């Protein structure tokens, strides 16, 4: 995701005739570097990000950069904005391409899907959510589990729809269930689960949500349509989540840190997601790429969005923001981001 993001800045800077001094993955100390033309390509030891160094991008008081036409600040304002927004754009395109890719061919789809539901073949009742404190989850039934048989008092549940299973679980006298299921790794297992009150008001439940899911074969145009819809949905969900986070901070909510994850937390998430297969990991990459794009476009110092604000101000006022002011604001913003990274990483280790 970092390489894709920085490549966006890099390629547009080259296209708009800016001098790119360095294109690096990670932060120093440096492991490898090679210079091609005027640009140094480097791989650094700390894989916590990356950067593209464009001559004069931070308004440095460099006598050569002040007047040179290839310096970032001397290029047209629209070229500067294009370079800054290119990273975000590349992250969104990465998410879109991933969602299109995993939506092509044999795709898992609910029989209740209003468009593709009537084309679903070989549907099975699949667990789409399992509450972490529920009897089912404690018995080993997790998200992605396929229910093969559910029995109680000598009778078997009709596993055609979620409604039929819910009715069976809610039948008076059905309190303990013998469940045969197929795990996400393909292993078939058996367990016994007791239903309890408190999960659903006034009813006994085992703590899972299920859906009838089968396979639909899609062509490339359908994949583009599905992938685009998923990208839009995840983008709006990310924006809504960020807005909720901002409101929580403004309201003094002390549990906001629980909603964030740093490199360590993300590594844990990737590890647990890998159990569900390649498509699940690619979906996570797409979601994280969208998160990276939305976060970077925020109008905060040290982020692409903050630099965009400076470019707009300079374009409107026809005057450069003094380097000493921009530099201090950037240092403060970057320091706050590093502090946030440290705090979140400590929380990730603890949990």
N, C-alpha and C positions, 0 to 999 in steps of 0.2 A: 504493500500500500504506500509506503514511504517512497519507494523507487518510482512508482507511477505518479505520485503527487509531484515530486521534484522534477521528474522528466517533463511534466507539463510546463513548469516554470522554465526549464532549460530550453525546450524546443521552441517555445514562443519567443523567448529572449533572443535566440539565434535568428528566428524568422524576422523579428523586428530590428535586426542589426544592432543588438547590444553586445558588449564584450563580456563573455562569461569566463571568469577566472578559474572557477572550480566547481565540480559536480561531485558531491560526496554522499556516501551512505554511512550513517552513524556519526558519532562525535569522537574527537581525538581522545587517546593517542592514535596515530595513524598506523595502519598495518601495511597498506599497499597504495602506491600512486603511480600514475603514468600520464605524461603530458602528450596530448595530440593537438597540434596547432597551438592556439592560445589558451586552451583549457586543460586544467589538471583534473584527472578522474581519480577519485580516492575511495578506499574502503577503510573505515575507522573501527576502533575496538568496541565502542559503546553503541550497541544497536538500539538506541532510544529515539531515533529520528533520522534526519539527514538534512542536507542543505544544498542550495545552489548559490554560489557567490557571484553576483553580477556587479560589475564595476560601477561604483557610485550609487548603489541602490539605497544606502542609508544617509545620503547627503553628506558624505565625509568631506571635510575641508581639504580636499586634495586639489592642488593647483592644476594638475593635468585633467582631472575629472570635471572640474568646474566648467570648463568651456568645450570639452571634447564632445563632438556630436554622438559618439557611441556610448557615452556614460548614461546610466539608467535615468538620472534626473533630467538629462537634456533631450531625451526622446519625447515625442508627443505624449500628452496625458493619456490618450486612448491606448497607446502602445504600452504604457506603464500599467494601466488597468488590465489590459489583456494578459500581460505576464503574471500579474498577481492573481487573477481569477483562474488562470490555466490549471493550477494545482488542484483547486476545488473541482473544476470541470472534469479533470482526469479521474478523480476519485469517484465522481458520479457515473462517469462512463464505465469505469471498472465494475461498479455495482450492477449497472444495466447489462453489461456483457455477461457477467456471471449469471444473473437471473434469467437472461435469454438462454444461455447455455444449458442450465439445469431444467429449463422448461421445454427443451426440445427432445423428441423421441418418446420413450416410455416414461410418462410422468404420473406420479401418484396424485389422485384427485378424489374429492368427496362425491358420493352419488347425489348429494344435495346441491352440487354446484349448478347454478342456473343456466350456464352455457354448455358445460362439458359433461354434466352429470349423466345424461342419457347415453353417453359413449363409454362409461366406465365398465371395464371387464374384470371379472373375478374379484369382486369386492370382499373385504374382510373387515371385521370389527376391530379397529385399532385404537389404542389408548393415546389420546392427543394431549392429555394433561393428567398428572397425578400429584395430589397435594402431599408435600413432604412429610407431614405429620399423620397422614391417613393410614388406616389398616392395610390398604392395598399396597401402598408404597413401601411400608415396612416389611411386607411379605415378598418384595422383589418385583412388583409390577410397576414399571416406569413408563415414561413417555416413549412411544414407538413400539410398545409391546402389542402383539397380535393375540387377541383372545380366541382360543380354539374351542374351549368347552367351559361352561359354567353350570354347575349342578348344585342342587340343594333338596334335601328330603326325597331323594330318589328321582327327582325331575330335572330335566335339562332346559336351560334357557334357550330361547330363540335368538340366535346371534346374527340376525339379519339387519336390524336397525338399533340405534341407541335407545329409541323409545321402548322397544321390546325388552331390552336388557334392564332398563330402569324399572319397568313394570314388574319384571321377575324379582329384582332385588327388593322392591317395595312390597311384594306379596306377603301378607301376614303369615308368620311361621317360618319364613325364609330368613334366618338370622346368620347362618354359617354356610359358606360357599366353598365348594371344591373347584378350583380353577386350573385349567390346563392352558398354557400360553406359550407363545414363541417369542423369545427375547430378540433384541435388535441384532445380536450376533448370530442368530439363527438357531440357537439351542432351545429345545422344547423342555419346559419344566412344569411342575405341579406345585400347588400351594393351597392352603386353606385360609380363608379370610372371613372375619366376622364383621358384620355391618354394625354401625354405631350411630347414635343420635349426635347432633351438634354440627355436622358438616352441612346438611341441608335442613332448613327450618321445618320442624314437625315431621321429619321423615328419617328413616335409617338409610345410611349410605356407606359405601366402602371407600369413597374419596377419589374416584377417577371420572374423567370425561372421555367419552368415546365417540367415534364417528365411523361410518361405513366408507372405507376407502379402497379404491381399486386402481387400475392402470388405464390411462388414456394415451393413445399414440398421437402425438402432435406433429404438424409440419413446421417449417421454419417461420412462416407468417404467423401461425398461432403462437409459436414460442416468443416471437417479438411482441405480440400483443400481451401475452401473459407476463413476460419479463418486464415490460414497461409498466404494467399495472402493479406488479410487486414492488418495483423501484419507487413508484409514486407513493404507494401505501407505506413503505418503510420510511420514506423521507418525511411524510406527514407525521408518522408515529414518532420519529426522532425529534422533530421540531416541537411536537406537543410535549414530549418527555422533557426536553430542555426547558421549555417554558414552565412546566410544573416544578422543575428543579430550581429555577430562578425565583419563582414565587415562594418555594419552601425556604430558600435562603433569606428572602426579604421578610418572611414571617418568623425568622429566628429558629427554624426547625434544626435541632441538633443532630438529627439522624440523616442529614443530607449525604454525609460521607458514605453511607451504606449503598447509595445509588451509583457510586462511581467505582471505576476499576482502572488500575494502572497496568504497566507491563506484566507484573506478577499475576494480578487478577485475570488479565486477558489470557495469559499462558494457562492458567487453571481452567478457564472456560473452554479454550481450544482443546485441552486435554480431555475434558469430559464430553465435549461435542464430538470428538473423533470416534467415540464409541458408536455413533449413529451413522457413520459412513461418510464418504467423500462429499456427497451432496449437502450434508449438514454442515461440514466444515466450510465449503464454498459459500453457503448461505451466510454463515457467520462472518466470513471475510467481506462479503457484500455489505452486510449490516454495519460492520466496523468501518468500512470505507465511506459509507454515507455519514456515519457519526464524525469521522475525521473531516469530511467536507464541511458539514454544518458547523462544527466547532471552529474550523479555521477561518470561516467567513465572518465570525463574530467581530464587531468593531472594537477589538481590544488590542492594546499594545503588544508587540511581539508576534501577533498573528497576521495573516494575510489581510483580514478585514480591517485591522487597525491601520495597516499601511495604505489600504485603499482610501480610508478617510483622509489621510495626509495628502494623497494625490488629488483628491477632489477639492480639498481646501486650497491647494496650490493652483489648481486649474481655475477656480472661481476668483481667487484674489490676485492671480497673476504674480504672486510673490512666493519665494521659497520659505518654508518653515525653517527657522534657524537650527543648525545642526545640534547646538548644545541643548536646546529644548527637546528636540526629537530624540536625541541620544539618551537623555535622562529618563524620559517617559518609557523608552524602549527597555532600558535596563531594569527599571522598576517592574514593568510588565513581565519581562522574562524571569526576573527573580521570583515574582509571585507564582508564575507557572511552575517553576522548579520546586518551590515550596509546596505547592499543591501536589505535585508528583511525589514528593517525599512522603507527605502525610498519607496520601492514598496508598502508596506502596507499603507503608508500615501497617495500615489497616488490612491490606491484602494478605500480608504475612500472618497477621493475627487470626484471620478467619480461615 
